[in-house]
Amino acid sequence: MANEHIHHGGMGAGGLAALMTFAAAMLLYVFAVKRSNMKFSPWPVHRIFFWIAGMSCAAASVVGPIAERAHSSFTYHMAAHLLLGMLAPLLIVISAPLTLLLRTVNVRMARRFTFILKSTPVRLLTDPITASLLNMGGLWILYTTDLYQIMHHNWILLVLIHIHIFLAGYLFTVSMVTFDPAPYKPSIYYRSVVLVLALASHGILAKYLYGNPPAGVPAGDSETGALLMYYGGDAIDMVIIFLLCLEWYRCQTPHRSGRHNPAVNI
């Protein structure tokens, strides 16, 4: 029926397909590590952990009890949002998947990927301002319009919004801190200013939702979800701030790191 909520978090065909996709991504990463270790120095084991943890967070946000309850509870929806749009992207960024990819493919393919990284579209998408607008702007549109209520009645829209939340979160994270090659990496000061503005926007939205529930959301549920968004988002953002400060520190003391990319040591 048109007015019934879509239950995409169960173990139906869609849920099973999603789980298989995430499992395949985990196995593919491990396979790439084994292939890379045959030609280069051993790949850090902790990066495998970050990749698996990131994929697990993304999977938990779309399949399982959190995803199932997210249809009727704004608080659980916000928990899924934090997993899919903030924590999973951060863990995946730390796992340095692009670096692993470049170590795995042949030289010709690696040059093609490098060419794509240097392209203007990629440079624009990974610019901190563009990434912040896609990330924060999408959240403001989702929660301050009827889109939040509509998406629960249209599975295509629901899937598209989940994809946007993850990709926008990944672009935002990689625009601030990256462990992969970044031909056009903005200055730390530029990234810091944009990060502060983005965090302010996220905090203001959380406060707004505390007193102005999205369409169809009870006030109490909205308040709890907004608190989770505010404090949970801050906890994850603190990691980004720490990594950015660590990068600045190592740039000021290059003799201590001995590397061009301060993030490589993590």
C-alpha positions as CSV (number, residue, x, y, z in Angstrom):
1,M,0.0,0.0,0.0
2,A,1.2,3.5,-0.8
3,N,0.9,4.8,2.8
4,E,2.9,1.9,4.3
5,H,6.5,2.3,5.2
6,I,9.1,0.4,3.2
7,H,10.9,-2.1,5.3
8,H,14.3,-2.4,3.6
9,G,16.3,-3.4,6.6
10,G,15.0,-7.0,6.8
11,M,16.6,-10.1,5.2
12,G,14.6,-10.1,2.0
13,A,16.1,-10.2,-1.4
14,G,17.3,-6.6,-1.1
15,G,18.9,-7.1,2.3
16,L,20.6,-10.3,1.2
17,A,22.0,-8.5,-1.9
18,A,23.3,-5.7,0.2
19,L,25.0,-8.0,2.6
20,M,26.6,-9.9,-0.2
21,T,27.8,-6.7,-1.7
22,F,29.5,-5.6,1.5
23,A,31.0,-9.1,2.0
24,A,32.3,-9.0,-1.5
25,A,33.9,-5.6,-0.9
26,M,35.6,-7.0,2.3
27,L,37.0,-10.0,0.5
28,L,38.1,-8.0,-2.5
29,Y,40.1,-5.7,-0.2
30,V,41.8,-8.7,1.4
31,F,42.6,-10.2,-2.0
32,A,44.1,-6.9,-3.1
33,V,46.3,-6.9,0.0
34,K,47.6,-10.4,-0.8
35,R,48.3,-9.4,-4.3
36,S,50.0,-6.1,-3.2
37,N,52.2,-8.0,-0.7
38,M,53.6,-10.1,-3.5
39,K,55.2,-7.0,-5.1
40,F,55.6,-4.4,-2.4
41,S,56.2,-4.1,1.3
42,P,53.6,-5.7,3.6
43,W,50.3,-3.7,3.7
44,P,49.6,-2.5,7.3
45,V,47.2,-5.0,9.0
46,H,45.4,-2.3,10.8
47,R,44.2,-0.8,7.5
48,I,42.4,-4.1,6.8
49,F,40.7,-3.7,10.1
50,F,39.6,-0.2,9.2
51,W,38.2,-1.3,5.9
52,I,36.2,-4.2,7.4
53,A,35.0,-1.9,10.2
54,G,33.9,0.7,7.7
55,M,32.1,-1.8,5.5
56,S,30.4,-3.3,8.6
57,C,29.2,0.2,9.7
58,A,27.7,0.8,6.3
59,A,26.1,-2.6,6.2
60,A,24.6,-2.1,9.7
61,S,23.0,1.1,8.5
62,V,21.0,-0.5,5.7
63,V,20.5,-4.1,6.9
64,G,19.6,-5.4,10.3
65,P,17.9,-4.2,13.5
66,I,19.1,-0.5,13.2
67,A,18.0,-0.2,9.6
68,E,14.7,-2.0,10.4
69,R,13.8,0.3,13.3
70,A,14.9,3.4,11.4
71,H,11.6,3.4,9.5
72,S,9.5,4.1,12.5
73,S,12.1,5.8,14.8
74,F,13.9,9.0,14.0
75,T,16.5,8.2,16.7
76,Y,17.4,4.9,14.9
77,H,17.4,6.7,11.6
78,M,19.9,9.1,13.0
79,A,22.0,6.3,14.3
80,A,22.0,4.8,10.8
81,H,22.9,8.2,9.4
82,L,25.9,8.5,11.7
83,L,27.1,5.0,10.7
84,L,26.5,5.5,6.9
85,G,27.4,9.1,6.4
86,M,30.1,9.8,9.0
87,L,31.7,6.8,10.7
88,A,31.9,4.4,7.7
89,P,33.4,7.0,5.4
90,L,36.0,8.0,8.0
91,L,37.1,4.3,8.6
92,I,37.2,3.7,4.8
93,V,39.3,6.8,4.2
94,I,41.8,5.6,6.9
95,S,42.0,2.2,5.1
96,A,43.5,4.0,2.1
97,P,41.7,2.0,-0.6
98,L,43.0,4.0,-3.5
99,T,46.6,3.5,-2.5
100,L,45.9,-0.2,-2.3
101,L,44.3,-0.2,-5.7
102,L,47.3,1.6,-7.3
103,R,49.6,-1.0,-5.7
104,T,47.5,-3.8,-7.1
105,V,46.7,-2.9,-10.7
106,N,49.3,-2.9,-13.6
107,V,51.2,0.3,-14.5
108,R,49.0,1.2,-17.4
109,M,45.8,1.0,-15.3
110,A,47.5,2.9,-12.5
111,R,48.3,5.7,-14.8
112,R,44.7,5.9,-15.9
113,F,43.5,6.1,-12.4
114,T,46.1,8.8,-11.7
115,F,44.9,10.7,-14.7
116,I,41.3,10.6,-13.3
117,L,42.5,11.8,-9.9
118,K,44.1,14.8,-11.6
119,S,41.0,15.7,-13.7
120,T,39.0,18.8,-13.1
121,P,35.7,17.1,-12.0
122,V,37.5,15.1,-9.3
123,R,39.3,18.2,-8.2
124,L,36.0,20.1,-7.9
125,L,34.2,17.2,-6.1
126,T,37.0,16.9,-3.5
127,D,37.3,20.6,-2.9
128,P,36.3,21.1,0.8
129,I,33.6,23.7,-0.1
130,T,32.0,21.6,-2.8
131,A,32.1,18.5,-0.6
132,S,30.7,20.4,2.4
133,L,27.8,21.8,0.3
134,L,26.9,18.3,-1.0
135,N,27.1,16.9,2.5
136,M,25.6,19.5,4.7
137,G,23.2,20.9,2.0
138,G,21.8,17.4,1.4
139,L,21.1,17.0,5.1
140,W,19.3,20.4,5.4
141,I,17.2,19.5,2.4
142,L,16.4,16.0,3.7
143,Y,15.3,17.1,7.2
144,T,13.7,20.5,6.6
145,T,11.4,19.5,3.8
146,D,8.9,16.7,3.3
147,L,11.7,14.6,1.7
148,Y,12.3,12.7,4.9
149,Q,8.7,11.5,5.0
150,I,8.4,10.9,1.3
151,M,11.5,8.6,1.1
152,H,9.9,6.1,3.4
153,H,7.2,5.5,0.8
154,N,9.4,5.3,-2.3
155,W,12.1,2.6,-2.2
156,I,14.0,4.1,-5.3
157,L,14.2,7.5,-3.6
158,L,15.2,5.8,-0.3
159,V,18.1,4.0,-2.0
160,L,19.2,7.1,-3.8
161,I,19.2,9.1,-0.6
162,H,21.3,6.4,1.2
163,I,23.8,6.4,-1.7
164,H,24.0,10.2,-1.5
165,I,24.5,10.2,2.3
166,F,27.4,7.8,2.0
167,L,29.1,9.4,-1.1
168,A,28.7,12.9,0.3
169,G,30.1,11.8,3.6
170,Y,33.0,10.1,1.9
171,L,33.8,13.2,-0.2
172,F,33.6,15.4,2.8
173,T,35.9,13.3,4.8
174,V,38.4,12.8,2.0
175,S,38.4,16.5,1.3
176,M,39.5,17.2,4.9
177,V,41.9,14.3,5.6
178,T,43.1,11.7,3.2
179,F,45.5,8.7,3.3
180,D,45.5,8.3,-0.5
181,P,47.2,10.2,-3.3
182,A,45.8,13.7,-3.6
183,P,47.2,15.7,-6.5
184,Y,45.3,18.9,-5.6
185,K,45.4,18.8,-1.8
186,P,44.3,22.2,-0.4
187,S,46.2,23.9,2.4
188,I,45.5,22.8,6.0
189,Y,44.3,26.3,6.8
190,Y,41.8,26.3,4.0
191,R,40.5,22.9,5.1
192,S,40.4,24.0,8.7
193,V,38.2,27.0,8.0
194,V,35.8,25.0,5.9
195,L,35.7,22.3,8.5
196,V,34.7,24.7,11.2
197,L,31.9,26.1,9.1
198,A,30.7,22.6,8.2
199,L,30.7,21.5,11.8
200,A,28.8,24.6,12.7
201,S,26.2,23.9,10.1
202,H,25.8,20.3,11.4
203,G,25.4,21.5,14.9
204,I,22.9,24.2,14.0
205,L,20.8,21.6,12.0
206,A,20.8,19.3,15.1
207,K,19.6,22.1,17.3
208,Y,17.0,23.1,14.7
209,L,15.7,19.5,14.6
210,Y,15.5,19.4,18.4
211,G,12.8,22.0,18.3
212,N,11.4,21.5,14.8
213,P,10.7,17.8,14.1
214,P,10.7,16.6,10.5
215,A,7.3,15.9,9.0
216,G,5.7,12.9,10.7
217,V,8.2,12.6,13.5
218,P,7.0,12.9,17.2
219,A,8.6,15.7,19.2
220,G,10.2,13.4,21.8
221,D,11.7,11.1,19.1
222,S,13.0,14.2,17.2
223,E,14.7,15.5,20.4
224,T,16.5,12.2,21.1
225,G,17.5,11.9,17.5
226,A,18.8,15.5,17.4
227,L,20.8,14.9,20.5
228,L,22.4,11.8,19.0
229,M,23.1,13.7,15.8
230,Y,24.7,16.6,17.8
231,Y,26.9,14.6,20.3
232,G,27.5,11.5,18.0
233,G,28.5,13.8,15.1
234,D,30.9,15.7,17.4
235,A,32.6,12.5,18.5
236,I,33.3,11.5,15.0
237,D,34.3,15.0,14.0
238,M,36.8,15.1,16.8
239,V,38.7,12.3,15.0
240,I,38.8,14.4,11.8
241,I,40.0,17.4,13.8
242,F,42.7,15.3,15.5
243,L,43.9,13.9,12.1
244,L,44.0,17.4,10.6
245,C,46.0,18.7,13.6
246,L,48.3,15.8,13.4
247,E,49.0,16.5,9.8
248,W,49.7,20.1,10.6
249,Y,52.1,19.1,13.4
250,R,54.0,16.7,11.1
251,C,54.2,19.3,8.4
252,Q,55.8,21.7,10.9
253,T,58.3,19.0,12.0
254,P,59.0,17.0,8.8
255,H,62.3,15.6,10.3
256,R,60.2,13.6,12.7
257,S,58.1,11.8,10.2
258,G,60.5,11.5,7.2
259,R,57.5,11.3,4.8
260,H,55.9,13.5,2.4
261,N,52.4,12.5,3.4
262,P,52.0,13.0,7.2
263,A,48.9,10.7,7.2
264,V,50.8,7.7,6.0
265,N,52.1,6.8,9.4
266,I,48.6,6.2,10.9
